[in-house]
């Protein structure tokens, strides 16, 4: 399958063959390199033609790739070709000079050929394991626009710094229903507003998990389907709001595929960067704030810290909802004025962001529904939730985490509205984010659903829940959810 990626700032167009995670130029370089090695083993009459053809393909491809920015995955391909090239060209040059051709004995050439092919094969394997993410095409009727806002809460001090005058600032990215942009329009960089910001965030994400930055440099190259500052969809329709808090040490863009899918179906998604918690937050003045949260190594102390950080995130979510109300009323300038349905709002999050969503809903009744994507409920369980709640989890057992299920069950049992817990078979913790699109398909890391199915399942289940709770669309929600995994429904207890 071919997937066209957006045009970049320097005019390049990268096309990715989704199954191989390589561009046509990269694939040509690989084929040329293999042909150089294979030429040694062809009949004598075919060797010169194949060698010349391989060089004619490989050399221009390598030059163009070097000019536009070569990926590290191609380095072993070029290394293997570089080793094979002298041995492939030597017979041709000697024959052209009128000297007898010399070729190594087969028992000497065979190990060298195998080594070169193995080196070349490392490139496609690495490209498959660490690809440039290809985002699924949103399935809704709307095109998708995106914009970034930075808001400061004048009434709330920044608790991560010692400066008493420092106020809490959050960066928010909005994905919204938009008008269709002209063909060839620049698509939004995945991890930031600019390529520099994307690389800053990518390096911070890699550092946070102890990986060298080059391993996931593909995410810094990626573009999504949204268009920055695209005109809002025509008409006077008001769109329900979905606020999102990412996981600990993650970033606002970690669920871009999900956000674009929701926006294409008529929702406005507002995802937060939580400074000093997110991996890297690039402010409008150019400053970068890196994470300041870290585990202490003591389980009880870490739970206290997580509860504190969750409370800060919950306050961020409430503040952003207030700002979105100001935006809708025109008190903050922006194209979405008058287009936000601030009476229909869901609060969502992944991992610690899911815990923050639960806390925000307890504290702020303006939130009408809650979605927790595999987030352990940190912090107090009171007051009880009063909103319908959907929790998506991997298959958690007492053996993997003895605290998770009792804590989650207690939180849902206290809810005065209906709560749903859906266990998705084959899911892992990172199934619920964009990770399956660009991380190695190792089940313990990203689950076993695959790069296509993972975002589809998360979007389908959450959309069904949002349509029911915010848009009040009739239907059998439990029946829909149960098709994706094991469903437990917690009905509210109305007994006095």
C-alpha positions as CSV (number, residue, x, y, z in Angstrom):
1,X,0.0,0.0,0.0
2,X,1.3,3.5,-0.9
3,X,0.8,6.4,1.5
4,X,1.6,9.9,0.5
5,X,3.1,11.9,3.3
6,X,2.7,15.7,3.4
7,X,5.0,18.1,1.5
8,X,7.7,19.4,3.7
9,X,9.0,23.0,4.1
10,X,11.8,22.4,1.6
11,X,9.4,21.1,-1.1
12,X,10.2,17.5,-0.7
13,X,7.5,14.9,-0.9
14,X,8.1,11.6,1.0
15,X,6.1,8.6,-0.1
16,X,6.1,5.6,2.2
17,X,5.3,2.1,1.2
18,X,3.4,1.3,4.4
19,X,4.2,-2.4,4.5
20,X,8.0,-1.8,4.2
21,X,8.1,1.6,5.9
22,X,10.5,2.9,3.2
23,X,10.3,5.5,0.5
24,X,10.7,4.6,-3.2
25,X,14.2,6.1,-3.2
26,X,15.2,4.1,-0.2
27,X,13.8,1.0,-1.8
28,X,15.7,1.6,-5.0
29,X,18.9,2.0,-3.0
30,X,18.3,-1.3,-1.3
31,X,17.6,-3.1,-4.6
32,X,20.6,-1.5,-6.2
33,X,22.8,-2.6,-3.3
34,X,21.5,-6.2,-3.5
35,X,22.0,-6.3,-7.2
36,X,25.7,-5.3,-6.8
37,X,26.2,-8.3,-4.5
38,X,24.1,-10.8,-6.6
39,X,25.9,-9.8,-9.9
40,X,28.9,-11.9,-8.8
41,X,26.9,-15.0,-8.9
42,X,25.2,-14.5,-12.3
43,X,26.3,-16.0,-15.6
44,X,29.3,-14.2,-17.1
45,X,27.3,-12.6,-19.9
46,X,24.8,-11.0,-17.5
47,X,27.3,-9.7,-14.9
48,X,28.4,-6.5,-16.6
49,X,24.8,-5.4,-17.4
50,X,23.5,-6.1,-14.0
51,X,26.5,-4.3,-12.3
52,X,26.1,-1.2,-14.5
53,X,22.3,-1.1,-13.9
54,X,22.7,-1.6,-10.2
55,X,25.2,1.3,-10.0
56,X,23.0,3.5,-12.1
57,X,20.2,2.9,-9.6
58,X,22.2,3.0,-6.4
59,X,24.4,6.0,-6.9
60,X,21.8,8.6,-7.9
61,X,19.4,7.3,-5.1
62,X,22.2,7.6,-2.5
63,X,23.0,11.2,-3.7
64,X,19.4,12.3,-3.6
65,X,18.8,10.7,-0.1
66,X,22.0,12.4,1.2
67,X,20.8,15.8,-0.2
68,X,17.3,15.6,1.4
69,X,18.3,14.0,4.7
70,X,19.2,10.4,4.9
71,X,17.7,8.2,7.6
72,X,20.0,6.2,9.9
73,X,18.3,3.0,8.7
74,X,19.9,3.5,5.3
75,X,23.5,3.6,6.6
76,X,24.0,-0.2,6.8
77,X,22.5,-0.4,3.2
78,X,25.1,2.0,1.9
79,X,27.8,0.3,4.0
80,X,27.0,-3.1,2.4
81,X,26.9,-1.6,-1.0
82,X,30.3,0.2,-0.4
83,X,31.9,-3.0,0.5
84,X,30.5,-4.8,-2.5
85,X,31.2,-2.0,-5.0
86,X,34.9,-2.5,-5.5
87,X,34.6,-6.2,-6.1
88,X,31.7,-5.6,-8.6
89,X,33.5,-2.9,-10.5
90,X,37.0,-4.5,-10.6
91,X,36.2,-7.0,-13.4
92,X,34.6,-4.3,-15.5
93,X,37.5,-1.9,-15.1
94,X,40.2,-4.6,-15.8
95,X,38.3,-5.7,-18.9
96,X,38.0,-2.2,-20.1
97,X,41.8,-1.7,-19.6
98,X,42.5,-4.9,-21.6
99,X,43.6,-6.8,-18.6
100,X,42.2,-10.2,-17.7
101,X,39.3,-10.1,-15.3
102,X,40.0,-11.4,-11.8
103,X,37.4,-12.9,-9.5
104,X,37.7,-14.3,-6.1
105,X,37.2,-18.0,-5.6
106,X,33.6,-18.9,-4.8
107,X,34.5,-20.2,-1.3
108,X,36.1,-16.8,-0.6
109,X,33.4,-14.8,-2.2
110,X,30.4,-16.6,-0.6
111,X,31.0,-15.4,3.0
112,X,31.6,-11.9,1.8
113,X,28.4,-11.9,-0.2
114,X,26.4,-13.3,2.7
115,X,27.9,-10.6,5.0
116,X,27.1,-7.8,2.6
117,X,23.5,-9.0,2.1
118,X,23.0,-9.3,5.8
119,X,24.3,-5.8,6.3
120,X,22.0,-4.5,3.6
121,X,19.0,-6.4,5.0
122,X,19.6,-4.6,8.3
123,X,18.3,-1.4,6.7
124,X,14.8,-2.5,5.8
125,X,14.5,-4.4,9.1
126,X,15.4,-1.2,11.0
127,X,13.0,0.9,8.9
128,X,10.2,-1.6,9.6
129,X,11.0,-1.6,13.4
130,X,11.4,2.2,13.6
131,X,9.4,3.8,10.8
132,X,8.3,7.3,10.0
133,X,4.8,7.0,11.3
134,X,2.0,6.9,8.7
135,X,-1.2,8.2,10.3
136,X,-4.5,6.6,9.4
137,X,-6.7,8.6,7.2
138,X,-9.5,10.1,9.3
139,X,-12.8,8.4,8.5
140,X,-15.3,11.2,9.3
141,X,-16.9,13.7,7.0
142,X,-14.8,16.7,8.1
143,X,-11.3,17.7,7.2
144,X,-9.1,18.4,10.2
145,X,-7.5,21.7,11.3
146,X,-5.2,22.3,14.2
147,X,-3.8,25.2,16.1
148,X,-1.7,25.7,19.3
149,X,-2.6,28.0,22.2
150,X,-0.6,29.1,25.2
151,X,-2.5,30.2,28.3
152,X,-1.3,31.4,31.7
153,X,-3.5,31.2,34.8
154,X,-2.9,34.4,36.7
155,X,-4.5,33.0,39.9
156,X,-2.4,29.9,40.2
157,X,1.3,29.9,41.1
158,X,3.7,27.5,39.4
159,X,4.5,24.9,42.1
160,X,7.5,23.4,40.2
161,X,9.6,26.6,40.6
162,X,10.7,28.6,43.5
163,X,9.8,32.0,42.0
164,X,6.6,33.2,43.8
165,X,5.7,35.4,40.8
166,X,5.8,32.5,38.3
167,X,2.3,31.6,37.2
168,X,1.1,28.2,35.8
169,X,1.2,28.2,32.0
170,X,-0.1,25.4,29.8
171,X,0.2,24.8,26.1
172,X,-2.9,23.4,24.3
173,X,-3.2,21.9,20.9
174,X,-6.7,22.0,19.3
175,X,-7.9,19.6,16.5
176,X,-11.2,20.7,15.0
177,X,-13.5,20.1,12.1
178,X,-12.2,22.2,9.2
179,X,-12.9,23.1,5.6
180,X,-11.1,21.0,3.0
181,X,-7.7,22.5,2.1
182,X,-6.4,22.7,-1.4
183,X,-4.3,19.8,-2.7
184,X,-0.7,20.1,-1.8
185,X,-1.3,22.1,1.3
186,X,1.4,21.7,4.0
187,X,0.3,19.2,6.7
188,X,1.0,19.7,10.3
189,X,4.3,18.5,11.8
190,X,3.6,15.6,14.1
191,X,5.5,16.6,17.3
192,X,5.4,20.4,17.1
193,X,4.7,23.6,15.2
194,X,8.1,23.5,13.5
195,X,10.6,20.8,12.6
196,X,12.9,22.3,15.2
197,X,10.3,21.9,17.9
198,X,9.5,18.3,16.6
199,X,13.2,17.3,17.0
200,X,13.4,18.9,20.4
201,X,10.4,16.9,21.6
202,X,11.6,13.7,19.9
203,X,15.0,13.9,21.6
204,X,13.3,14.5,24.9
205,X,11.0,11.5,24.5
206,X,13.9,9.3,23.6
207,X,15.9,10.5,26.6
208,X,13.0,9.9,28.9
209,X,13.1,6.2,28.2
210,X,16.8,5.9,27.9
211,X,17.0,5.5,24.1
212,X,19.5,7.3,21.8
213,X,17.6,10.0,19.9
214,X,18.4,8.8,16.5
215,X,16.5,5.6,17.0
216,X,13.1,7.4,16.8
217,X,14.1,10.2,14.6
218,X,11.3,9.1,12.2
219,X,8.7,10.7,14.5
220,X,10.4,14.1,14.1
221,X,10.0,13.7,10.3
222,X,6.4,12.8,10.4
223,X,3.4,14.9,9.4
224,X,-0.2,14.1,10.2
225,X,-3.4,14.9,8.2
226,X,-4.4,18.1,9.9
227,X,-3.6,21.6,8.5
228,X,-2.4,24.3,10.9
229,X,-4.9,27.1,11.2
230,X,-7.2,25.7,8.5
231,X,-10.6,27.5,8.3
232,X,-13.2,26.0,10.6
233,X,-15.9,23.9,8.9
234,X,-18.6,26.0,7.2
235,X,-22.0,26.4,8.9
236,X,-23.0,27.3,12.4
237,X,-22.7,23.9,14.0
238,X,-21.3,23.8,17.5
239,X,-18.9,21.0,18.3
240,X,-18.7,19.1,21.5
241,X,-15.4,19.4,23.4
242,X,-13.0,16.6,24.4
243,X,-10.1,17.6,26.7
244,X,-7.1,15.3,26.8
245,X,-4.2,14.8,29.3
246,X,-1.2,12.7,28.1
247,X,0.7,10.2,30.1
248,X,3.5,11.0,32.5
249,X,6.5,12.3,30.6
250,X,4.6,12.3,27.3
251,X,3.4,15.2,25.2
252,X,0.2,16.7,23.9
253,X,0.6,15.1,20.5
254,X,0.9,11.5,21.8
255,X,-2.7,10.7,20.6
256,X,-2.7,12.6,17.3
257,X,-4.3,9.8,15.3
258,X,-7.1,9.6,17.8
259,X,-7.6,13.4,18.0
260,X,-7.8,13.6,14.2
261,X,-10.3,10.8,14.0
262,X,-12.5,12.5,16.6
263,X,-12.2,15.9,14.9
264,X,-13.2,14.4,11.5
265,X,-16.4,13.2,13.2
266,X,-17.3,16.7,14.6
267,X,-15.5,17.0,17.9
268,X,-13.0,19.6,19.0
269,X,-10.1,17.9,20.9
270,X,-7.9,20.0,23.2
271,X,-4.8,18.2,24.3
272,X,-2.5,19.7,27.0
273,X,1.2,19.9,27.6
274,X,1.7,20.0,31.3
275,X,5.0,21.9,31.9
276,X,7.6,20.2,34.1
277,X,5.7,16.9,33.6
278,X,5.5,16.5,29.8
279,X,8.8,15.4,28.3
280,X,9.5,18.8,26.7
281,X,7.2,21.9,26.3
282,X,8.4,24.6,23.9
283,X,6.9,27.9,24.8
284,X,6.1,30.7,22.4
285,X,9.1,32.7,23.6
286,X,11.4,29.8,22.5
287,X,12.1,28.4,26.0
288,X,11.9,24.7,26.4
289,X,10.7,23.3,29.7
290,X,11.8,19.7,30.3
291,X,10.2,17.2,32.7
292,X,11.1,17.7,36.4
293,X,9.1,14.7,37.7
294,X,10.9,11.5,38.5
295,X,10.3,8.3,40.5
296,X,11.8,8.2,44.0
297,X,12.1,4.4,43.9
298,X,9.8,4.0,47.0
299,X,6.4,2.8,46.1
300,X,4.5,4.6,48.8
301,X,6.3,7.9,48.2
302,X,5.8,7.5,44.4
303,X,2.1,7.1,45.0
304,X,2.1,10.4,47.0
305,X,4.0,12.1,44.3
306,X,1.7,10.8,41.6
307,X,-1.4,12.0,43.5
308,X,0.2,15.5,43.7
309,X,1.0,15.6,40.0
310,X,-2.4,14.3,39.2
311,X,-4.0,17.1,41.2
312,X,-1.9,19.7,39.2
313,X,-3.0,18.1,35.9
314,X,-6.7,18.1,37.0
315,X,-6.4,21.8,37.8
316,X,-4.8,22.4,34.4
317,X,-7.8,20.6,32.7
318,X,-10.3,22.8,34.6
319,X,-8.4,26.0,33.7
320,X,-8.3,25.0,30.0
321,X,-12.0,24.4,30.0
322,X,-12.5,27.9,31.4
323,X,-10.3,29.3,28.7
324,X,-12.3,27.4,26.0
325,X,-15.4,29.0,27.4
326,X,-13.8,32.4,27.0
327,X,-12.8,31.5,23.5
328,X,-16.3,30.4,22.5
329,X,-17.7,33.7,23.9
330,X,-15.1,35.8,22.0
331,X,-13.3,36.9,25.1
332,X,-10.2,35.2,23.6
333,X,-9.7,35.8,19.9
334,X,-9.8,32.8,17.7
335,X,-11.5,31.2,14.8
336,X,-13.5,28.8,17.0
337,X,-15.5,31.6,18.6
338,X,-19.2,30.6,18.7
339,X,-18.4,27.1,17.4
340,X,-17.7,25.2,20.7
341,X,-20.5,23.4,22.5
342,X,-19.3,24.0,26.0
343,X,-22.4,22.3,27.4
344,X,-21.2,19.0,26.1
345,X,-17.7,18.3,27.3
346,X,-15.7,15.1,28.0
347,X,-12.4,14.9,29.9
348,X,-10.0,12.2,28.9
349,X,-6.4,11.0,29.4
350,X,-3.9,8.2,29.1
351,X,-2.1,6.7,32.0
352,X,-1.5,9.4,34.6
353,X,-3.6,11.6,32.3
354,X,-6.5,9.2,32.7
355,X,-6.1,9.6,36.5
356,X,-6.1,13.3,36.0
357,X,-9.3,13.1,33.9
358,X,-11.0,11.2,36.8
359,X,-9.9,13.8,39.3
360,X,-10.9,16.7,37.1
361,X,-14.4,15.2,36.7
362,X,-14.8,14.8,40.5
363,X,-13.9,18.4,41.1
364,X,-15.6,20.1,38.1
365,X,-19.2,19.2,37.2
366,X,-18.8,21.1,33.9
367,X,-17.3,17.8,32.5
368,X,-20.2,15.6,31.3
369,X,-18.3,12.4,30.6
370,X,-14.9,10.8,31.4
371,X,-12.6,8.5,29.4
372,X,-9.6,6.9,31.1
373,X,-7.2,5.1,28.7
374,X,-5.4,2.6,30.9
375,X,-4.8,5.0,33.8
376,X,-4.4,3.9,37.4
377,X,-6.7,6.1,39.6
378,X,-4.2,8.1,41.6
379,X,-5.4,10.4,44.4
380,X,-8.6,10.3,46.4
381,X,-11.7,8.5,45.2
382,X,-14.0,11.1,46.7
383,X,-16.2,12.9,46.0
384,X,-17.8,10.2,43.9
385,X,-17.9,10.6,40.1
386,X,-21.3,11.7,38.8
387,X,-20.5,11.4,35.0
388,X,-20.7,8.3,32.7
389,X,-17.2,6.9,32.6
390,X,-15.4,4.6,30.1
391,X,-12.1,3.0,31.1
392,X,-10.1,1.1,28.4
393,X,-7.5,-1.2,29.8
394,X,-5.0,-3.9,28.8
395,X,-5.5,-7.3,30.4
396,X,-4.6,-6.5,33.9
397,X,-4.5,-9.3,36.5
398,X,-3.7,-9.5,40.2
399,X,-0.4,-11.1,39.1
400,X,0.7,-8.1,37.0
401,X,-0.6,-5.4,39.3
402,X,-2.5,-6.4,42.5
403,X,-3.7,-2.9,43.3
404,X,-5.0,-1.8,39.9
405,X,-8.2,-3.8,39.5
406,X,-9.5,-3.3,43.1
407,X,-8.8,0.5,42.9
408,X,-10.4,0.9,39.5
409,X,-13.4,-1.2,40.5
410,X,-13.9,0.9,43.7
411,X,-13.7,4.1,41.7
412,X,-16.4,2.9,39.2
413,X,-18.6,1.4,41.9
414,X,-18.8,4.8,43.6
415,X,-19.9,6.5,40.3
416,X,-23.5,7.7,40.4
417,X,-23.7,7.3,36.6
418,X,-23.0,4.2,34.5
419,X,-19.4,3.2,34.2
420,X,-17.9,0.9,31.6
421,X,-14.6,-1.0,31.9
422,X,-13.5,-2.5,28.6
423,X,-10.5,-4.9,28.6
424,X,-9.1,-5.1,25.1
425,X,-7.4,-8.4,24.2
426,X,-3.9,-8.0,22.8
427,X,-3.5,-4.5,24.2
428,X,-0.5,-3.1,26.0
429,X,-0.1,0.2,27.8
430,X,1.1,2.0,24.6
431,X,-1.7,0.5,22.5
432,X,-3.8,3.5,23.5
433,X,-1.4,6.1,22.0
434,X,0.4,6.6,18.7
435,X,3.2,4.3,19.8
436,X,2.2,1.4,17.6
437,X,2.6,3.6,14.5
438,X,6.4,4.1,15.0
439,X,7.7,1.7,17.7
440,X,8.9,-1.9,17.1
441,X,5.9,-4.2,17.0
442,X,6.8,-6.0,20.3
443,X,3.6,-7.2,22.0
444,X,4.9,-6.3,25.5
445,X,5.5,-2.7,24.4
446,X,2.7,-1.8,21.9
447,X,0.4,-4.9,22.1
448,X,-0.4,-7.4,19.4
449,X,-3.2,-5.6,17.6
450,X,-0.9,-4.1,14.9
451,X,-0.2,-0.7,13.6
452,X,-3.6,-0.4,11.8
453,X,-5.9,-2.1,14.3
454,X,-4.6,-0.4,17.4
455,X,-5.7,3.2,16.6
456,X,-8.9,1.9,15.0
457,X,-10.0,0.1,18.1
458,X,-9.3,3.0,20.4
459,X,-11.1,5.4,18.1
460,X,-14.1,3.2,17.5
461,X,-14.8,2.5,21.2
462,X,-14.3,6.1,22.4
463,X,-16.3,7.5,19.5
464,X,-19.2,5.2,20.4
465,X,-19.1,6.4,24.0
466,X,-18.8,10.1,23.1
467,X,-21.7,9.9,20.6
468,X,-23.9,8.3,23.3
469,X,-22.9,10.6,26.2
470,X,-22.4,13.9,24.5
471,X,-24.5,13.7,21.4
472,X,-27.1,11.4,23.0
473,X,-27.2,9.2,20.0
474,X,-29.5,6.3,20.6
475,X,-28.1,2.8,20.4
476,X,-26.8,-0.2,22.3
477,X,-23.5,1.2,23.7
478,X,-22.8,-1.9,25.7
479,X,-23.3,-4.1,22.7
480,X,-20.9,-2.0,20.6
481,X,-18.2,-1.9,23.2
482,X,-18.5,-5.7,24.0
483,X,-17.5,-6.5,20.4
484,X,-14.0,-5.1,21.1
485,X,-13.2,-7.0,24.3
486,X,-14.4,-8.0,27.7
487,X,-16.9,-5.5,29.0
488,X,-17.9,-4.9,32.7
489,X,-20.8,-2.5,33.3
490,X,-21.1,-0.7,36.6
491,X,-24.6,0.4,37.2
492,X,-25.2,3.2,39.7
493,X,-26.7,2.1,43.0
494,X,-29.7,4.3,43.7
495,X,-30.6,2.7,47.0
496,X,-30.7,5.1,49.9
